[in-house]
């Protein structure tokens, strides 16, 4: 299955040197419907970065079924932006962090009902990429929206 909607050459400089706004780009990279289908039929699995793992457990109280429910509930209009991201816990290559093209979504989600609830606040902010060779959706960060900057991207 084709998960990538758009291809973009990775930046030629270390992401750690860029501001948040300098990492953003458009259009969206991943075909959300294909990613959802891959997760539903087992072709893809969810992998959490170390940072996301802590956020998902401590801040959101999510288990694996909640993660699957969250991804299944996402819709295209929940998309905020795309941005380059690096995973701090991964080793650097030639002194540079590995760059991942991520899509960012934000949505109200009720983990008890396992569905989107538009009025649920704070929204859950989720940045992910697809590691196609590994057949994984890598969640770089996933947490409750923290500030107006998260909300202003709507």
C-alpha positions as CSV (number, residue, x, y, z in Angstrom):
1,X,0.0,0.0,0.0
2,X,1.2,3.5,-0.8
3,X,1.3,5.6,2.4
4,X,3.2,8.6,1.1
5,X,1.1,11.4,-0.5
6,X,4.0,13.7,-1.1
7,X,7.8,13.4,-1.2
8,X,10.3,16.0,-0.1
9,X,14.1,15.9,0.1
10,X,15.3,16.1,3.7
11,X,17.0,19.2,4.9
12,X,20.7,19.4,4.5
13,X,21.3,20.9,7.9
14,X,20.7,19.7,11.5
15,X,17.1,20.2,12.6
16,X,18.3,21.0,16.1
17,X,19.6,24.3,14.7
18,X,16.2,25.3,13.3
19,X,13.3,27.1,15.0
20,X,9.9,25.5,15.2
21,X,8.7,27.7,12.3
22,X,11.8,26.8,10.3
23,X,10.8,23.1,10.4
24,X,7.3,23.6,9.0
25,X,6.4,22.9,5.3
26,X,3.5,22.0,3.2
27,X,1.7,20.0,1.8
28,X,0.8,17.0,4.0
29,X,3.1,14.0,3.6
30,X,1.1,11.0,4.6
31,X,-2.2,9.7,3.1
32,X,-4.3,9.5,6.3
33,X,-6.8,7.0,4.9
34,X,-4.1,4.6,3.8
35,X,-2.4,4.9,7.2
36,X,-5.7,4.2,9.0
37,X,-6.3,1.2,6.7
38,X,-2.8,-0.1,7.4
39,X,-3.3,0.2,11.1
40,X,-6.7,-1.5,11.0
41,X,-5.6,-4.5,8.9
42,X,-2.3,-5.0,10.8
43,X,0.0,-3.9,7.9
44,X,1.3,-1.1,10.2
45,X,2.0,-1.0,13.9
46,X,2.3,2.1,16.1
47,X,5.7,2.8,17.6
48,X,6.2,5.5,20.2
49,X,9.4,7.6,20.5
50,X,10.7,7.7,24.1
51,X,9.3,11.2,24.5
52,X,5.9,10.2,23.1
53,X,5.8,7.1,25.3
54,X,6.1,9.2,28.4
55,X,3.6,11.7,27.2
56,X,1.0,9.0,26.2
57,X,1.2,7.2,29.5
58,X,1.7,10.1,31.9
59,X,-0.1,13.0,30.4
60,X,-2.9,11.2,28.4
61,X,-3.3,7.9,30.3
62,X,-3.6,6.1,26.9
63,X,-3.0,2.4,26.3
64,X,-2.4,0.8,22.9
65,X,-6.2,0.5,22.2
66,X,-6.6,4.2,22.8
67,X,-3.8,5.0,20.3
68,X,-5.5,2.8,17.7
69,X,-8.9,4.5,18.5
70,X,-7.3,7.9,18.2
71,X,-5.8,7.2,14.8
72,X,-9.0,5.6,13.6
73,X,-10.9,8.7,14.5
74,X,-8.7,11.2,12.8
75,X,-10.1,13.1,9.8
76,X,-8.4,15.2,7.2
77,X,-9.8,18.4,8.7
78,X,-7.9,17.7,11.9
79,X,-4.6,18.3,10.0
80,X,-2.6,21.3,11.2
81,X,0.7,21.2,9.3
82,X,3.7,19.2,8.3
83,X,7.1,19.6,9.8
84,X,10.6,18.0,10.0
85,X,11.2,16.3,13.2
86,X,14.0,14.4,14.8
87,X,13.8,11.7,17.5
88,X,16.2,12.7,20.3
89,X,16.7,9.1,21.5
90,X,17.9,8.0,18.1
91,X,21.6,8.0,17.3
92,X,23.0,10.8,15.0
93,X,24.5,10.1,11.6
94,X,27.6,12.1,10.7
95,X,26.8,14.4,13.7
96,X,23.3,15.2,12.4
97,X,20.0,14.0,13.7
98,X,17.9,11.8,11.3
99,X,15.2,13.9,9.8
100,X,11.6,12.6,9.6
101,X,8.9,14.2,7.6
102,X,5.9,14.3,9.9
103,X,2.2,15.3,9.7
104,X,0.7,17.1,12.7
105,X,-3.0,16.6,13.7
106,X,-5.0,17.8,16.6
107,X,-8.4,16.5,17.7
108,X,-10.7,16.2,20.7
109,X,-10.8,12.5,21.7
110,X,-12.7,10.7,24.4
111,X,-10.8,7.6,25.3
112,X,-13.7,6.1,27.2
113,X,-16.0,6.3,24.1
114,X,-13.1,5.7,21.8
115,X,-14.2,8.4,19.4
116,X,-13.7,12.0,18.4
117,X,-15.5,14.5,20.5
118,X,-15.1,18.0,19.0
119,X,-16.0,19.8,22.2
120,X,-13.4,17.7,24.3
121,X,-10.7,20.0,25.6
122,X,-7.8,20.1,25.6
123,X,-7.3,18.7,22.1
124,X,-4.7,16.0,21.6
125,X,-1.7,17.1,19.5
126,X,-0.1,14.3,17.6
127,X,3.0,14.4,15.3
128,X,3.8,11.2,13.4
129,X,5.6,9.8,10.4
130,X,5.5,6.4,8.7
131,X,8.6,4.2,8.6
132,X,7.5,2.4,5.5
133,X,10.4,-0.2,5.4
134,X,9.7,-1.1,9.1
135,X,5.9,-1.0,8.6
136,X,5.5,1.3,11.5
137,X,3.7,4.6,12.3
138,X,6.3,6.4,14.5
139,X,4.7,8.9,16.9
140,X,7.2,11.6,17.6
141,X,5.1,13.5,20.1
142,X,1.5,13.1,21.4
143,X,0.2,15.3,24.2
144,X,-2.6,17.6,25.2
145,X,-2.4,20.9,23.4
146,X,-0.2,23.2,25.5
147,X,-0.8,26.7,24.3
148,X,-2.5,29.0,21.9
149,X,0.2,28.3,19.3
150,X,-1.2,24.8,19.0
151,X,-4.8,26.1,18.6
152,X,-3.9,28.9,16.3
153,X,-2.9,26.5,13.5
154,X,-6.5,25.5,12.9
